[in-house]
Amino acid sequence: MANAERGEVGLVIDGRPYTLRATLNAQCVAESLTKLTYDELMLAANKGSASAWRALLWSMLQACHANEFKTLADVGALVDQAGGLNVVIDSFKEAEELNRLPADEASQAEGSGSPLTAPVARAGRGSGSSSRRAASH
């Protein structure tokens, strides 16, 4: 399960959960792949660069799913399975937005004794692109 405190975003594609984590290593790998700084890469992704998104997704999957996604082509196949890049981008952005709790919600969650968990975005056939918060346990 994705953990918001660790900067993770959960993404469910065709019923399978994935955890995306933007670690320092992930950022460095994405920079090495693209020869862009991380800021330039994010800008390119926000402008719609498919290559930038694929590099970002691949690098962010490496912390938890390196065995499944050995190449950029593996991530491309996952994106195609989910219904295309726009579906994944929309789900990712929705989950990322939900990850930013308002200060009062964050305080309540911290005081409750239960850890904050990152939201899970759903993508792929039959799932739409709706996002829901992952249940805290």
KOLMAR-340602 format. One record per atom (N, C-alpha, C): x, z, y; atom name. Coordinates in Angstrom, 3 decimals. Example, Ala and Ser with C-alpha at 12.3 -4.5 7.8 and 13.67 -1.06 7.14 Angstrom:
residues 2
<site X="13.190" Z="7.800" Y="-5.690" atomo="N"/>
<site X="12.300" Z="7.800" Y="-4.500" atomo="CA"/>
<site X="13.200" Z="7.800" Y="-3.300" atomo="C"/>
<site X="12.850" Z="7.080" Y="-2.250" atomo="N"/>
<site X="13.670" Z="7.140" Y="-1.060" atomo="CA"/>
<site X="12.900" Z="7.870" Y="0.030" atomo="C"/>
//
This chain:
residues 137
<site X="0.839" Z="0.000" Y="-1.177" atomo="N"/>
<site X="0.000" Z="0.000" Y="0.000" atomo="CA"/>
<site X="0.885" Z="0.000" Y="1.241" atomo="C"/>
<site X="0.505" Z="-0.776" Y="2.215" atomo="N"/>
<site X="1.281" Z="-0.878" Y="3.451" atomo="CA"/>
<site X="1.178" Z="0.408" Y="4.261" atomo="C"/>
<site X="2.274" Z="0.772" Y="4.908" atomo="N"/>
<site X="2.360" Z="2.003" Y="5.691" atomo="CA"/>
<site X="2.670" Z="1.656" Y="7.142" atomo="C"/>
<site X="1.724" Z="1.933" Y="8.029" atomo="N"/>
<site X="1.871" Z="1.584" Y="9.447" atomo="CA"/>
<site X="3.071" Z="2.266" Y="10.082" atomo="C"/>
<site X="3.373" Z="3.492" Y="9.662" atomo="N"/>
<site X="4.491" Z="4.216" Y="10.261" atomo="CA"/>
<site X="5.825" Z="3.558" Y="9.967" atomo="C"/>
<site X="5.872" Z="2.758" Y="8.929" atomo="N"/>
<site X="7.098" Z="2.034" Y="8.580" atomo="CA"/>
<site X="7.077" Z="0.616" Y="9.112" atomo="C"/>
<site X="6.073" Z="0.285" Y="9.922" atomo="N"/>
<site X="5.986" Z="-1.049" Y="10.490" atomo="CA"/>
<site X="5.523" Z="-2.092" Y="9.499" atomo="C"/>
<site X="4.771" Z="-1.667" Y="8.502" atomo="N"/>
<site X="4.301" Z="-2.586" Y="7.473" atomo="CA"/>
<site X="2.914" Z="-3.112" Y="7.809" atomo="C"/>
<site X="2.654" Z="-4.316" Y="7.349" atomo="N"/>
<site X="1.335" Z="-4.930" Y="7.467" atomo="CA"/>
<site X="0.922" Z="-5.365" Y="6.071" atomo="C"/>
<site X="-0.294" Z="-5.011" Y="5.686" atomo="N"/>
<site X="-0.810" Z="-5.426" Y="4.388" atomo="CA"/>
<site X="-1.538" Z="-6.746" Y="4.499" atomo="C"/>
<site X="-1.324" Z="-7.609" Y="3.534" atomo="N"/>
<site X="-1.978" Z="-8.909" Y="3.501" atomo="CA"/>
<site X="-2.457" Z="-9.128" Y="2.069" atomo="C"/>
<site X="-3.744" Z="-9.430" Y="1.897" atomo="N"/>
<site X="-4.291" Z="-9.694" Y="0.568" atomo="CA"/>
<site X="-4.635" Z="-11.172" Y="0.502" atomo="C"/>
<site X="-4.057" Z="-11.845" Y="-0.474" atomo="N"/>
<site X="-4.299" Z="-13.270" Y="-0.661" atomo="CA"/>
<site X="-4.844" Z="-13.476" Y="-2.071" atomo="C"/>
<site X="-6.049" Z="-14.032" Y="-2.140" atomo="N"/>
<site X="-6.741" Z="-14.233" Y="-3.420" atomo="CA"/>
<site X="-6.759" Z="-12.957" Y="-4.259" atomo="C"/>
<site X="-7.039" Z="-11.848" Y="-3.612" atomo="N"/>
<site X="-7.168" Z="-10.572" Y="-4.313" atomo="CA"/>
<site X="-5.865" Z="-9.869" Y="-4.627" atomo="C"/>
<site X="-4.745" Z="-10.433" Y="-4.273" atomo="N"/>
<site X="-3.429" Z="-9.838" Y="-4.560" atomo="CA"/>
<site X="-2.855" Z="-9.261" Y="-3.272" atomo="C"/>
<site X="-2.518" Z="-7.951" Y="-3.269" atomo="N"/>
<site X="-1.959" Z="-7.343" Y="-2.051" atomo="CA"/>
<site X="-0.463" Z="-7.625" Y="-1.886" atomo="C"/>
<site X="-0.073" Z="-7.871" Y="-0.646" atomo="N"/>
<site X="1.324" Z="-8.060" Y="-0.282" atomo="CA"/>
<site X="1.636" Z="-7.150" Y="0.892" atomo="C"/>
<site X="2.857" Z="-6.646" Y="0.923" atomo="N"/>
<site X="3.299" Z="-5.810" Y="2.032" atomo="CA"/>
<site X="4.376" Z="-6.557" Y="2.801" atomo="C"/>
<site X="4.126" Z="-6.745" Y="4.083" atomo="N"/>
<site X="5.086" Z="-7.393" Y="4.976" atomo="CA"/>
<site X="5.757" Z="-6.305" Y="5.791" atomo="C"/>
<site X="7.081" Z="-6.299" Y="5.795" atomo="N"/>
<site X="7.820" Z="-5.274" Y="6.528" atomo="CA"/>
<site X="8.883" Z="-5.935" Y="7.395" atomo="C"/>
<site X="8.801" Z="-5.691" Y="8.709" atomo="N"/>
<site X="9.757" Z="-6.265" Y="9.656" atomo="CA"/>
<site X="10.950" Z="-5.326" Y="9.819" atomo="C"/>
<site X="11.791" Z="-5.278" Y="8.803" atomo="N"/>
<site X="12.986" Z="-4.440" Y="8.855" atomo="CA"/>
<site X="14.072" Z="-5.127" Y="9.676" atomo="C"/>
<site X="15.097" Z="-4.381" Y="10.014" atomo="N"/>
<site X="16.245" Z="-4.982" Y="10.712" atomo="CA"/>
<site X="16.845" Z="-6.091" Y="9.860" atomo="C"/>
<site X="16.973" Z="-5.841" Y="8.555" atomo="N"/>
<site X="17.521" Z="-6.876" Y="7.674" atomo="CA"/>
<site X="16.643" Z="-8.125" Y="7.665" atomo="C"/>
<site X="15.326" Z="-7.925" Y="7.662" atomo="N"/>
<site X="14.411" Z="-9.065" Y="7.690" atomo="CA"/>
<site X="14.600" Z="-9.867" Y="8.980" atomo="C"/>
<site X="14.746" Z="-9.169" Y="10.078" atomo="N"/>
<site X="14.953" Z="-9.856" Y="11.352" atomo="CA"/>
<site X="16.264" Z="-10.637" Y="11.344" atomo="C"/>
<site X="17.315" Z="-10.033" Y="10.819" atomo="N"/>
<site X="18.619" Z="-10.704" Y="10.765" atomo="CA"/>
<site X="18.577" Z="-11.928" Y="9.851" atomo="C"/>
<site X="17.914" Z="-11.798" Y="8.715" atomo="N"/>
<site X="17.801" Z="-12.920" Y="7.789" atomo="CA"/>
<site X="17.019" Z="-14.059" Y="8.439" atomo="C"/>
<site X="15.933" Z="-13.723" Y="9.122" atomo="N"/>
<site X="15.141" Z="-14.760" Y="9.796" atomo="CA"/>
<site X="15.969" Z="-15.457" Y="10.872" atomo="C"/>
<site X="16.774" Z="-14.684" Y="11.601" atomo="N"/>
<site X="17.651" Z="-15.288" Y="12.610" atomo="CA"/>
<site X="18.676" Z="-16.213" Y="11.961" atomo="C"/>
<site X="19.256" Z="-15.775" Y="10.850" atomo="N"/>
<site X="20.247" Z="-16.601" Y="10.149" atomo="CA"/>
<site X="19.639" Z="-17.896" Y="9.635" atomo="C"/>
<site X="18.425" Z="-17.808" Y="9.110" atomo="N"/>
<site X="17.748" Z="-18.992" Y="8.584" atomo="CA"/>
<site X="17.455" Z="-20.021" Y="9.659" atomo="C"/>
<site X="17.037" Z="-19.531" Y="10.815" atomo="N"/>
<site X="16.542" Z="-20.431" Y="11.854" atomo="CA"/>
<site X="17.547" Z="-20.717" Y="12.960" atomo="C"/>
<site X="18.607" Z="-19.925" Y="13.017" atomo="N"/>
<site X="19.604" Z="-20.035" Y="14.102" atomo="CA"/>
<site X="18.992" Z="-19.730" Y="15.471" atomo="C"/>
<site X="17.920" Z="-18.932" Y="15.463" atomo="N"/>
<site X="17.261" Z="-18.476" Y="16.680" atomo="CA"/>
<site X="17.349" Z="-16.959" Y="16.742" atomo="C"/>
<site X="17.343" Z="-16.411" Y="17.961" atomo="N"/>
<site X="17.238" Z="-14.959" Y="18.059" atomo="CA"/>
<site X="15.831" Z="-14.580" Y="17.601" atomo="C"/>
<site X="15.629" Z="-13.316" Y="17.285" atomo="N"/>
<site X="14.312" Z="-12.881" Y="16.823" atomo="CA"/>
<site X="13.253" Z="-13.127" Y="17.895" atomo="C"/>
<site X="13.586" Z="-12.880" Y="19.143" atomo="N"/>
<site X="12.643" Z="-13.143" Y="20.235" atomo="CA"/>
<site X="12.287" Z="-14.627" Y="20.309" atomo="C"/>
<site X="13.288" Z="-15.493" Y="20.171" atomo="N"/>
<site X="13.031" Z="-16.939" Y="20.191" atomo="CA"/>
<site X="12.163" Z="-17.353" Y="18.997" atomo="C"/>
<site X="12.427" Z="-16.731" Y="17.849" atomo="N"/>
<site X="11.664" Z="-17.031" Y="16.645" atomo="CA"/>
<site X="10.202" Z="-16.616" Y="16.813" atomo="C"/>
<site X="9.973" Z="-15.436" Y="17.378" atomo="N"/>
<site X="8.608" Z="-14.971" Y="17.617" atomo="CA"/>
<site X="7.897" Z="-15.893" Y="18.610" atomo="C"/>
<site X="8.623" Z="-16.324" Y="19.622" atomo="N"/>
<site X="8.057" Z="-17.251" Y="20.605" atomo="CA"/>
<site X="7.670" Z="-18.560" Y="19.930" atomo="C"/>
<site X="8.551" Z="-19.072" Y="19.089" atomo="N"/>
<site X="8.273" Z="-20.318" Y="18.367" atomo="CA"/>
<site X="7.048" Z="-20.150" Y="17.461" atomo="C"/>
<site X="6.959" Z="-19.028" Y="16.779" atomo="N"/>
<site X="5.810" Z="-18.763" Y="15.910" atomo="CA"/>
<site X="4.525" Z="-18.702" Y="16.732" atomo="C"/>
<site X="4.584" Z="-18.014" Y="17.861" atomo="N"/>
<site X="3.405" Z="-17.911" Y="18.720" atomo="CA"/>
<site X="2.994" Z="-19.251" Y="19.313" atomo="C"/>
<site X="3.942" Z="-20.177" Y="19.401" atomo="N"/>
<site X="3.620" Z="-21.528" Y="19.883" atomo="CA"/>
<site X="3.138" Z="-22.429" Y="18.751" atomo="C"/>
<site X="3.112" Z="-21.881" Y="17.522" atomo="N"/>
<site X="2.564" Z="-22.634" Y="16.396" atomo="CA"/>
<site X="3.569" Z="-23.266" Y="15.462" atomo="C"/>
<site X="4.849" Z="-22.899" Y="15.542" atomo="N"/>
<site X="5.851" Z="-23.483" Y="14.662" atomo="CA"/>
<site X="5.663" Z="-23.011" Y="13.216" atomo="C"/>
<site X="5.343" Z="-23.954" Y="12.340" atomo="N"/>
<site X="5.165" Z="-23.634" Y="10.924" atomo="CA"/>
<site X="6.472" Z="-23.134" Y="10.313" atomo="C"/>
<site X="7.596" Z="-23.722" Y="10.704" atomo="N"/>
<site X="8.901" Z="-23.296" Y="10.183" atomo="CA"/>
<site X="9.205" Z="-21.855" Y="10.582" atomo="C"/>
<site X="8.871" Z="-21.521" Y="11.823" atomo="N"/>
<site X="9.099" Z="-20.151" Y="12.294" atomo="CA"/>
<site X="8.237" Z="-19.174" Y="11.508" atomo="C"/>
<site X="6.963" Z="-19.500" Y="11.307" atomo="N"/>
<site X="6.082" Z="-18.613" Y="10.548" atomo="CA"/>
<site X="6.564" Z="-18.454" Y="9.112" atomo="C"/>
<site X="6.970" Z="-19.552" Y="8.488" atomo="N"/>
<site X="7.429" Z="-19.473" Y="7.100" atomo="CA"/>
<site X="8.669" Z="-18.592" Y="6.995" atomo="C"/>
<site X="9.606" Z="-18.736" Y="7.936" atomo="N"/>
<site X="10.816" Z="-17.903" Y="7.928" atomo="CA"/>
<site X="10.468" Z="-16.433" Y="8.150" atomo="C"/>
<site X="9.553" Z="-16.160" Y="9.078" atomo="N"/>
<site X="9.142" Z="-14.778" Y="9.340" atomo="CA"/>
<site X="8.460" Z="-14.167" Y="8.124" atomo="C"/>
<site X="7.506" Z="-14.896" Y="7.549" atomo="N"/>
<site X="6.798" Z="-14.376" Y="6.385" atomo="CA"/>
<site X="7.756" Z="-14.139" Y="5.222" atomo="C"/>
<site X="8.626" Z="-15.094" Y="4.955" atomo="N"/>
<site X="9.571" Z="-14.948" Y="3.847" atomo="CA"/>
<site X="10.463" Z="-13.719" Y="4.058" atomo="C"/>
<site X="11.005" Z="-13.588" Y="5.261" atomo="N"/>
<site X="11.918" Z="-12.462" Y="5.513" atomo="CA"/>
<site X="11.185" Z="-11.129" Y="5.435" atomo="C"/>
<site X="9.930" Z="-11.087" Y="5.880" atomo="N"/>
<site X="9.169" Z="-9.840" Y="5.851" atomo="CA"/>
<site X="8.682" Z="-9.493" Y="4.443" atomo="C"/>
<site X="8.609" Z="-10.457" Y="3.554" atomo="N"/>
<site X="8.215" Z="-10.200" Y="2.171" atomo="CA"/>
<site X="9.377" Z="-9.691" Y="1.318" atomo="C"/>
<site X="10.598" Z="-9.880" Y="1.773" atomo="N"/>
<site X="11.766" Z="-9.562" Y="0.954" atomo="CA"/>
<site X="11.907" Z="-8.081" Y="0.608" atomo="C"/>
<site X="11.510" Z="-7.184" Y="1.494" atomo="N"/>
<site X="11.663" Z="-5.747" Y="1.225" atomo="CA"/>
<site X="10.856" Z="-5.302" Y="0.013" atomo="C"/>
<site X="9.681" Z="-5.873" Y="-0.178" atomo="N"/>
<site X="8.798" Z="-5.427" Y="-1.268" atomo="CA"/>
<site X="8.526" Z="-6.480" Y="-2.342" atomo="C"/>
<site X="8.825" Z="-7.744" Y="-2.056" atomo="N"/>
<site X="8.442" Z="-8.817" Y="-2.979" atomo="CA"/>
<site X="9.547" Z="-9.852" Y="-3.187" atomo="C"/>
<site X="10.798" Z="-9.440" Y="-3.093" atomo="N"/>
<site X="11.917" Z="-10.385" Y="-3.200" atomo="CA"/>
<site X="11.919" Z="-11.150" Y="-4.520" atomo="C"/>
<site X="11.516" Z="-10.505" Y="-5.613" atomo="N"/>
<site X="11.525" Z="-11.179" Y="-6.915" atomo="CA"/>
<site X="10.501" Z="-12.303" Y="-6.994" atomo="C"/>
<site X="9.409" Z="-12.175" Y="-6.239" atomo="N"/>
<site X="8.366" Z="-13.198" Y="-6.252" atomo="CA"/>
<site X="8.662" Z="-14.346" Y="-5.303" atomo="C"/>
<site X="9.366" Z="-14.045" Y="-4.212" atomo="N"/>
<site X="9.595" Z="-15.032" Y="-3.165" atomo="CA"/>
<site X="11.088" Z="-15.230" Y="-2.954" atomo="C"/>
<site X="11.674" Z="-16.006" Y="-3.850" atomo="N"/>
<site X="13.116" Z="-16.237" Y="-3.796" atomo="CA"/>
<site X="13.485" Z="-17.313" Y="-2.775" atomo="C"/>
<site X="12.559" Z="-18.218" Y="-2.492" atomo="N"/>
<site X="12.847" Z="-19.319" Y="-1.574" atomo="CA"/>
<site X="11.745" Z="-19.444" Y="-0.523" atomo="C"/>
<site X="12.057" Z="-20.184" Y="0.525" atomo="N"/>
<site X="11.052" Z="-20.479" Y="1.544" atomo="CA"/>
<site X="9.892" Z="-21.282" Y="0.937" atomo="C"/>
<site X="10.200" Z="-22.133" Y="-0.024" atomo="N"/>
<site X="9.162" Z="-22.932" Y="-0.675" atomo="CA"/>
<site X="8.158" Z="-22.038" Y="-1.398" atomo="C"/>
<site X="8.622" Z="-20.912" Y="-1.935" atomo="N"/>
<site X="7.713" Z="-19.966" Y="-2.592" atomo="CA"/>
<site X="6.679" Z="-19.430" Y="-1.601" atomo="C"/>
<site X="7.115" Z="-19.152" Y="-0.378" atomo="N"/>
<site X="6.195" Z="-18.665" Y="0.651" atomo="CA"/>
<site X="5.251" Z="-19.792" Y="1.065" atomo="C"/>
<site X="5.769" Z="-21.003" Y="1.148" atomo="N"/>
<site X="4.911" Z="-22.138" Y="1.467" atomo="CA"/>
<site X="3.792" Z="-22.294" Y="0.449" atomo="C"/>
<site X="4.113" Z="-22.108" Y="-0.830" atomo="N"/>
<site X="3.098" Z="-22.203" Y="-1.883" atomo="CA"/>
<site X="2.057" Z="-21.090" Y="-1.732" atomo="C"/>
<site X="2.495" Z="-19.891" Y="-1.365" atomo="N"/>
<site X="1.571" Z="-18.782" Y="-1.142" atomo="CA"/>
<site X="0.627" Z="-19.089" Y="0.014" atomo="C"/>
<site X="1.166" Z="-19.620" Y="1.087" atomo="N"/>
<site X="0.356" Z="-19.971" Y="2.256" atomo="CA"/>
<site X="-0.666" Z="-21.040" Y="1.876" atomo="C"/>
<site X="-0.245" Z="-22.044" Y="1.114" atomo="N"/>
<site X="-1.166" Z="-23.090" Y="0.670" atomo="CA"/>
<site X="-2.271" Z="-22.493" Y="-0.203" atomo="C"/>
<site X="-1.899" Z="-21.575" Y="-1.091" atomo="N"/>
<site X="-2.864" Z="-20.901" Y="-1.966" atomo="CA"/>
<site X="-3.884" Z="-20.112" Y="-1.146" atomo="C"/>
<site X="-3.457" Z="-19.549" Y="-0.034" atomo="N"/>
<site X="-4.335" Z="-18.738" Y="0.816" atomo="CA"/>
<site X="-5.308" Z="-19.594" Y="1.620" atomo="C"/>
<site X="-5.057" Z="-20.890" Y="1.694" atomo="N"/>
<site X="-5.945" Z="-21.761" Y="2.458" atomo="CA"/>
<site X="-5.283" Z="-22.376" Y="3.669" atomo="C"/>
<site X="-3.981" Z="-22.211" Y="3.789" atomo="N"/>
<site X="-3.251" Z="-22.830" Y="4.889" atomo="CA"/>
<site X="-2.694" Z="-21.821" Y="5.870" atomo="C"/>
<site X="-1.809" Z="-22.309" Y="6.696" atomo="N"/>
<site X="-1.099" Z="-21.449" Y="7.636" atomo="CA"/>
<site X="-2.037" Z="-20.763" Y="8.624" atomo="C"/>
<site X="-3.044" Z="-21.466" Y="9.111" atomo="N"/>
<site X="-3.951" Z="-20.854" Y="10.082" atomo="CA"/>
<site X="-4.679" Z="-19.649" Y="9.508" atomo="C"/>
<site X="-5.076" Z="-19.721" Y="8.243" atomo="N"/>
<site X="-5.758" Z="-18.598" Y="7.592" atomo="CA"/>
<site X="-4.826" Z="-17.394" Y="7.522" atomo="C"/>
<site X="-3.579" Z="-17.631" Y="7.117" atomo="N"/>
<site X="-2.614" Z="-16.537" Y="6.996" atomo="CA"/>
<site X="-2.274" Z="-15.965" Y="8.368" atomo="C"/>
<site X="-2.059" Z="-16.830" Y="9.349" atomo="N"/>
<site X="-1.734" Z="-16.365" Y="10.700" atomo="CA"/>
<site X="-2.869" Z="-15.512" Y="11.253" atomo="C"/>
<site X="-4.094" Z="-15.987" Y="11.123" atomo="N"/>
<site X="-5.241" Z="-15.223" Y="11.628" atomo="CA"/>
<site X="-5.338" Z="-13.858" Y="10.944" atomo="C"/>
<site X="-5.160" Z="-13.832" Y="9.631" atomo="N"/>
<site X="-5.222" Z="-12.572" Y="8.894" atomo="CA"/>
<site X="-4.092" Z="-11.636" Y="9.303" atomo="C"/>
<site X="-2.897" Z="-12.200" Y="9.447" atomo="N"/>
<site X="-1.736" Z="-11.411" Y="9.851" atomo="CA"/>
<site X="-1.952" Z="-10.809" Y="11.239" atomo="C"/>
<site X="-2.408" Z="-11.626" Y="12.176" atomo="N"/>
<site X="-2.618" Z="-11.146" Y="13.540" atomo="CA"/>
<site X="-3.713" Z="-10.089" Y="13.601" atomo="C"/>
<site X="-4.788" Z="-10.265" Y="12.824" atomo="N"/>
<site X="-5.854" Z="-9.265" Y="12.784" atomo="CA"/>
<site X="-5.319" Z="-7.947" Y="12.255" atomo="C"/>
<site X="-4.544" Z="-8.006" Y="11.189" atomo="N"/>
<site X="-3.985" Z="-6.788" Y="10.614" atomo="CA"/>
<site X="-3.008" Z="-6.132" Y="11.574" atomo="C"/>
<site X="-2.193" Z="-6.944" Y="12.240" atomo="N"/>
<site X="-1.224" Z="-6.409" Y="13.187" atomo="CA"/>
<site X="-1.929" Z="-5.719" Y="14.353" atomo="C"/>
<site X="-3.021" Z="-6.307" Y="14.836" atomo="N"/>
<site X="-3.796" Z="-5.696" Y="15.921" atomo="CA"/>
<site X="-4.373" Z="-4.359" Y="15.482" atomo="C"/>
<site X="-4.931" Z="-4.312" Y="14.285" atomo="N"/>
<site X="-5.500" Z="-3.063" Y="13.777" atomo="CA"/>
<site X="-4.426" Z="-1.999" Y="13.591" atomo="C"/>
<site X="-3.185" Z="-2.448" Y="13.410" atomo="N"/>
<site X="-2.071" Z="-1.540" Y="13.202" atomo="CA"/>
<site X="-1.760" Z="-0.732" Y="14.459" atomo="C"/>
<site X="-2.219" Z="-1.209" Y="15.607" atomo="N"/>
<site X="-1.966" Z="-0.521" Y="16.870" atomo="CA"/>
<site X="-3.135" Z="0.383" Y="17.191" atomo="C"/>
<site X="-3.084" Z="1.585" Y="16.652" atomo="N"/>
<site X="-4.151" Z="2.549" Y="16.886" atomo="CA"/>
<site X="-4.125" Z="3.044" Y="18.319" atomo="C"/>
<site X="-5.296" Z="3.238" Y="18.921" atomo="N"/>
<site X="-5.320" Z="3.905" Y="20.230" atomo="CA"/>
<site X="-4.731" Z="5.298" Y="20.093" atomo="C"/>
<site X="-4.167" Z="5.837" Y="21.152" atomo="N"/>
<site X="-3.471" Z="7.121" Y="21.125" atomo="CA"/>
<site X="-4.336" Z="8.229" Y="20.545" atomo="C"/>
<site X="-5.621" Z="8.296" Y="20.890" atomo="N"/>
<site X="-6.458" Z="9.372" Y="20.384" atomo="CA"/>
<site X="-6.686" Z="9.258" Y="18.881" atomo="C"/>
<site X="-6.832" Z="8.033" Y="18.348" atomo="N"/>
<site X="-6.978" Z="7.852" Y="16.907" atomo="CA"/>
<site X="-5.694" Z="8.233" Y="16.183" atomo="C"/>
<site X="-4.552" Z="7.867" Y="16.741" atomo="N"/>
<site X="-3.266" Z="8.194" Y="16.126" atomo="CA"/>
<site X="-3.086" Z="9.700" Y="16.072" atomo="C"/>
<site X="-3.458" Z="10.403" Y="17.136" atomo="N"/>
<site X="-3.335" Z="11.865" Y="17.161" atomo="CA"/>
<site X="-4.224" Z="12.501" Y="16.112" atomo="C"/>
<site X="-5.451" Z="12.007" Y="15.979" atomo="N"/>
<site X="-6.368" Z="12.551" Y="14.990" atomo="CA"/>
<site X="-5.841" Z="12.323" Y="13.585" atomo="C"/>
<site X="-5.304" Z="11.134" Y="13.321" atomo="N"/>
<site X="-4.777" Z="10.821" Y="11.993" atomo="CA"/>
<site X="-3.581" Z="11.696" Y="11.674" atomo="C"/>
<site X="-2.710" Z="11.924" Y="12.674" atomo="N"/>
<site X="-1.536" Z="12.758" Y="12.445" atomo="CA"/>
<site X="-1.949" Z="14.187" Y="12.151" atomo="C"/>
<site X="-2.955" Z="14.688" Y="12.858" atomo="N"/>
<site X="-3.397" Z="16.066" Y="12.673" atomo="CA"/>
<site X="-4.191" Z="16.280" Y="11.411" atomo="C"/>
<site X="-4.654" Z="15.202" Y="10.777" atomo="N"/>
<site X="-5.504" Z="15.337" Y="9.601" atomo="CA"/>
<site X="-4.724" Z="15.635" Y="8.334" atomo="C"/>
<site X="-3.405" Z="15.482" Y="8.389" atomo="N"/>
<site X="-2.596" Z="15.725" Y="7.204" atomo="CA"/>
<site X="-2.506" Z="14.515" Y="6.293" atomo="C"/>
<site X="-3.269" Z="13.460" Y="6.575" atomo="N"/>
<site X="-3.163" Z="12.269" Y="5.745" atomo="CA"/>
<site X="-2.308" Z="11.239" Y="6.458" atomo="C"/>
<site X="-1.463" Z="10.529" Y="5.709" atomo="N"/>
<site X="-0.572" Z="9.563" Y="6.338" atomo="CA"/>
<site X="-1.351" Z="8.386" Y="6.896" atomo="C"/>
<site X="-0.828" Z="7.806" Y="7.957" atomo="N"/>
<site X="-1.411" Z="6.583" Y="8.484" atomo="CA"/>
<site X="-1.067" Z="5.460" Y="7.522" atomo="C"/>
<site X="-2.024" Z="4.615" Y="7.255" atomo="N"/>
<site X="-1.730" Z="3.457" Y="6.423" atomo="CA"/>
<site X="-2.023" Z="2.208" Y="7.222" atomo="C"/>
<site X="-1.243" Z="1.193" Y="6.968" atomo="N"/>
<site X="-1.422" Z="-0.060" Y="7.692" atomo="CA"/>
<site X="-2.693" Z="-0.730" Y="7.204" atomo="C"/>
<site X="-3.324" Z="-1.485" Y="8.065" atomo="N"/>
<site X="-4.523" Z="-2.209" Y="7.668" atomo="CA"/>
<site X="-4.160" Z="-3.334" Y="6.712" atomo="C"/>
<site X="-5.148" Z="-3.781" Y="6.015" atomo="N"/>
<site X="-4.948" Z="-4.864" Y="5.074" atomo="CA"/>
<site X="-5.769" Z="-6.059" Y="5.534" atomo="C"/>
<site X="-5.121" Z="-7.185" Y="5.685" atomo="N"/>
<site X="-5.819" Z="-8.423" Y="6.031" atomo="CA"/>
<site X="-6.050" Z="-9.194" Y="4.747" atomo="C"/>
<site X="-7.187" Z="-9.833" Y="4.668" atomo="N"/>
<site X="-7.524" Z="-10.600" Y="3.473" atomo="CA"/>
<site X="-7.553" Z="-12.083" Y="3.812" atomo="C"/>
<site X="-6.927" Z="-12.873" Y="2.948" atomo="N"/>
<site X="-6.901" Z="-14.322" Y="3.148" atomo="CA"/>
<site X="-7.059" Z="-14.992" Y="1.798" atomo="C"/>
<site X="-7.542" Z="-16.197" Y="1.832" atomo="N"/>
<site X="-7.643" Z="-16.961" Y="0.594" atomo="CA"/>
<site X="-9.085" Z="-17.265" Y="0.253" atomo="C"/>
<site X="-9.253" Z="-18.041" Y="-0.784" atomo="N"/>
<site X="-10.589" Z="-18.471" Y="-1.189" atomo="CA"/>
<site X="-11.476" Z="-17.275" Y="-1.479" atomo="C"/>
<site X="-12.674" Z="-17.304" Y="-0.924" atomo="N"/>
<site X="-13.642" Z="-16.270" Y="-1.204" atomo="CA"/>
<site X="-13.440" Z="-14.979" Y="-0.450" atomo="C"/>
<site X="-12.375" Z="-14.881" Y="0.320" atomo="N"/>
<site X="-12.132" Z="-13.620" Y="1.008" atomo="CA"/>
<site X="-12.382" Z="-13.724" Y="2.490" atomo="C"/>
<site X="-12.506" Z="-14.926" Y="3.029" atomo="N"/>
<site X="-12.620" Z="-15.090" Y="4.479" atomo="CA"/>
<site X="-11.358" Z="-14.619" Y="5.131" atomo="C"/>
<site X="-11.405" Z="-14.328" Y="6.399" atomo="N"/>
<site X="-10.210" Z="-13.802" Y="7.057" atomo="CA"/>
<site X="-10.503" Z="-12.458" Y="7.683" atomo="C"/>
<site X="-11.458" Z="-11.727" Y="7.094" atomo="N"/>
<site X="-11.798" Z="-10.439" Y="7.666" atomo="CA"/>
<site X="-10.744" Z="-9.415" Y="7.318" atomo="C"/>
<site X="-10.564" Z="-8.461" Y="8.214" atomo="N"/>
<site X="-9.595" Z="-7.396" Y="8.015" atomo="CA"/>
<site X="-10.330" Z="-6.088" Y="7.852" atomo="C"/>
<site X="-9.762" Z="-5.242" Y="7.024" atomo="N"/>
<site X="-10.292" Z="-3.894" Y="6.887" atomo="CA"/>
<site X="-9.148" Z="-2.935" Y="6.780" atomo="C"/>
<site X="-9.389" Z="-1.722" Y="7.231" atomo="N"/>
<site X="-8.379" Z="-0.682" Y="7.097" atomo="CA"/>
<site X="-8.250" Z="-0.288" Y="5.643" atomo="C"/>
<site X="-7.024" Z="-0.143" Y="5.192" atomo="N"/>
<site X="-6.792" Z="0.338" Y="3.845" atomo="CA"/>
<site X="-7.196" Z="1.796" Y="3.786" atomo="C"/>
<site X="-7.725" Z="2.210" Y="2.659" atomo="N"/>
<site X="-8.154" Z="3.601" Y="2.528" atomo="CA"/>
<site X="-6.945" Z="4.503" Y="2.447" atomo="C"/>
<site X="-7.025" Z="5.634" Y="3.142" atomo="N"/>
<site X="-5.944" Z="6.619" Y="3.103" atomo="CA"/>
<site X="-6.180" Z="7.540" Y="1.919" atomo="C"/>
<site X="-5.118" Z="7.845" Y="1.202" atomo="N"/>
<site X="-5.213" Z="8.800" Y="0.089" atomo="CA"/>
<site X="-4.259" Z="9.908" Y="0.320" atomo="C"/>
//
